[in-house]
Amino acid sequence: MDQNSIPIEKVPLITLIESVTIVPFVEEIIFRYCFIPLHKNVWITGMLILSSSILFSLFHGVSLSIFIFGLLLSALYLWKKNLWYPLIVHYINNIIGIALYLISLG
């Protein structure tokens, strides 16, 4: 186990539940819905997507993979013009991440 990792028995169950329910919802509202309004100007939209993805990555500890994930969620939001699609993908991502973490603990 990584020396910075918190043993799972020390993580409250509510924290795990929040990380796959409330947190993705709030993040999608902030980083997609509020930050990237659905409008016609391609340049402004592009800059907002980049800014949103950079902030999303910073919020998660500066990771290229999180930045790319933020770009993909933003693209999905703009493509479908509906927040539910990136929200569901975000939920699934967090569920898989928590599951893999729990499995890795043995």
Protein Blocks (a to p, Z undefined) as FASTA:
>chain_A
ZZkbccfklpcfklmmmmmmmmmmmmmmmmmmmmmccdfblklmmmmmmmmmmmmmmmno
paaklmmmmmmmmmmmmmnopaklmmmmmmmmmmmmmmmmmmmnZZ
